[in-house]
């Protein structure tokens, strides 16, 4: 049996390879965009400005979404990739993204003198895809409380501050009283002056009369 090979078939094969390359690039871009979208939707870029509990919740939601996408991409029924190698690459990208998020979360915790503690994994099923989502919480030591803007003052702390303030009130500044000058007896002074003038007048009158 003779198989004829034409130039057109060779060209068709070349165009097919180029077309697959473009499809692979588009699939890669879709995965990268999806990773960034998950992080942006939950506000991951603002992690350093969040309070500890809020930051932990954000990280858990991001890890959960990335875990779902990783399981979906690795599912045998998922046909977004043109070959198994590309599919495995996308699975690895989602896994690496989860690791990167956790690394930054641990750095955030260290900045607060805290540590990240695993709460275990939760099994989920979304759109028929089963996956395991790990969950974490942030543990802060007692010494780290109220040392950073991200660690809010608790109700107990506020009550303690108010209690201390009420039990030890700040001293109230009072005006220094200056002793008032002793009241002067005006009538006594005037009377003394009149008496002195009368005496002098009497002496002058007696001397004058005696000369006459």
C-alpha positions in Angstrom: 0.0 0.0 0.0 1.4 3.4 -1.0 0.7 6.4 1.2 0.9 9.6 -0.7 2.3 12.6 1.3 1.5 16.0 0.0 2.9 19.4 0.7 -0.5 20.6 1.8 -0.6 18.0 4.6 2.8 19.2 5.8 1.6 22.8 5.9 -1.6 21.8 7.7 0.4 20.0 10.3 2.6 23.1 10.8 -0.4 25.4 11.2 -2.0 22.9 13.6 1.1 23.1 15.8 1.1 26.9 15.7 -2.6 26.9 16.6 -2.0 24.6 19.5 0.8 26.8 20.7 -1.5 29.8 20.8 -4.2 27.9 22.6 -1.7 26.8 25.2 -0.5 30.4 25.7 -4.1 31.5 26.1 -4.8 28.7 28.7 -1.6 29.7 30.6 -2.7 33.3 30.7 -6.2 32.3 31.9 -4.7 30.4 34.9 -2.4 33.3 35.8 -5.2 35.8 35.6 -7.4 33.5 37.7 -4.8 33.3 40.5 -4.5 37.1 40.6 -8.2 37.5 40.5 -8.7 35.3 43.5 -6.1 37.2 45.5 -7.5 40.6 44.4 -11.1 39.7 45.1 -10.3 39.0 48.7 -8.0 42.0 49.2 -4.8 40.1 49.7 -2.7 43.1 48.7 -4.0 44.9 51.8 -3.1 42.1 54.1 -0.5 44.1 56.0 -3.1 46.7 57.0 -5.6 44.2 58.4 -6.2 43.1 61.9 -5.0 39.6 62.8 -8.4 37.9 62.7 -9.4 39.6 59.5 -6.1 38.7 57.9 -6.5 35.0 58.8 -10.0 34.9 57.4 -8.8 36.4 54.1 -6.0 33.9 53.8 -8.3 31.0 54.5 -10.7 32.1 51.8 -7.9 32.6 49.3 -6.4 29.2 50.1 -9.8 27.5 49.8 -10.4 29.1 46.3 -6.9 28.2 45.1 -7.4 24.6 46.4 -10.6 24.3 44.4 -9.0 25.6 41.2 -6.1 23.2 41.7 -8.4 20.2 42.1 -10.6 21.3 39.2 -7.6 21.7 36.9 -6.2 18.3 37.9 -9.6 16.6 37.4 -9.6 14.0 34.6 -12.9 15.6 33.3 -11.3 19.0 33.0 -10.4 19.8 29.4 -9.1 23.4 29.5 -5.5 22.1 28.7 -4.4 20.6 25.4 -2.1 18.1 27.0 -1.4 16.4 30.3 1.9 18.2 30.7 0.2 21.6 30.5 -2.5 20.4 32.8 0.1 19.3 35.4 1.8 22.7 35.0 -1.4 24.5 35.8 -2.0 22.3 38.9 1.5 23.2 40.1 0.9 26.9 39.5 -2.2 26.9 41.8 -0.2 24.9 44.4 2.7 27.4 44.2 0.3 30.3 44.6 -1.1 28.8 47.8 2.4 28.4 49.1 3.2 32.0 48.3 0.2 33.2 50.0 1.0 31.2 53.1 4.6 32.5 53.1 3.4 36.1 53.1 0.9 35.3 55.8 3.7 33.8 58.0 5.8 37.0 57.4 2.8 39.1 58.5 2.5 36.9 61.7 6.2 37.3 62.5 5.8 41.0 62.2 3.3 40.8 65.0 5.5 38.5 67.1 2.9 35.8 66.4 2.8 32.4 64.6 0.5 30.6 62.2 -1.3 27.5 63.6 -3.0 24.9 61.3 -6.6 24.1 62.1 -6.6 21.0 59.9 -8.3 20.5 56.5 -12.0 20.7 55.5 -13.3 18.5 52.7 -15.5 20.3 50.2 -17.4 19.6 47.0 -18.0 22.5 44.6 -19.5 22.0 41.2 -18.9 18.3 41.5 -15.2 18.8 42.3 -14.0 17.4 45.6 -11.0 19.0 47.3 -9.5 19.7 50.7 -9.0 23.2 52.0 -6.6 23.8 54.8 -7.4 26.4 57.4 -5.2 28.4 59.7 -5.4 30.9 62.6 -3.0 33.5 63.9 -1.7 33.2 67.5 -0.4 36.4 69.1 1.5 36.3 72.4 0.3 38.4 75.3 3.4 40.6 75.0 2.4 41.6 71.4 -1.0 43.1 72.3 -1.4 46.8 71.6 2.1 47.0 70.1 1.1 47.6 66.5 -1.7 49.4 64.6 -3.0 46.1 63.3 -3.7 44.7 66.8 -6.9 46.5 67.9 -7.6 47.2 71.5 -10.1 44.7 72.9 -13.2 45.5 75.0 -11.5 44.1 78.1 -8.5 46.4 77.5 -10.7 49.4 77.2 -12.6 48.5 80.4 -9.3 48.1 82.2 -8.0 51.5 81.0 -11.3 53.2 82.1 -11.1 51.4 85.4 -7.6 52.6 86.0 -8.5 56.1 85.0 -11.5 56.2 87.4 -9.6 54.8 90.4 -6.6 57.1 89.9 -8.1 60.4 88.7 -5.7 62.9 87.4 -5.0 65.7 89.8 -7.0 68.8 89.1 -5.0 72.0 88.9 -6.1 74.7 91.4 -5.3 78.4 91.4 -2.8 79.4 94.0 -4.6 81.7 96.5 -2.6 84.9 97.4 -3.3 86.3 100.8 -5.4 89.4 100.5 -4.0 92.6 102.1 -5.3 93.3 105.6 -8.2 95.6 105.5 -7.3 99.2 106.5 -9.4 101.1 109.0 -10.0 104.3 107.1 -12.0 106.0 109.8 -9.2 105.5 112.4 -6.6 107.0 110.1 -8.8 110.0 109.3 -9.6 110.5 113.0 -5.9 110.3 114.0 -5.0 112.9 111.4 -7.7 115.3 112.6 -6.5 114.9 116.2 -2.9 115.6 115.3 -3.9 118.8 113.4 -6.0 120.0 116.4 -3.1 119.5 118.7 -0.7 121.4 116.5 -3.3 124.2 116.1 -3.8 124.4 119.8 0.0 124.8 120.4 0.3 127.5 117.8 -2.7 129.4 119.3 -1.3 129.2 122.9 2.2 130.5 121.8 0.6 133.4 119.9 -1.6 134.4 122.8 1.3 134.3 125.2 3.3 136.7 123.1 0.5 139.3 123.2 
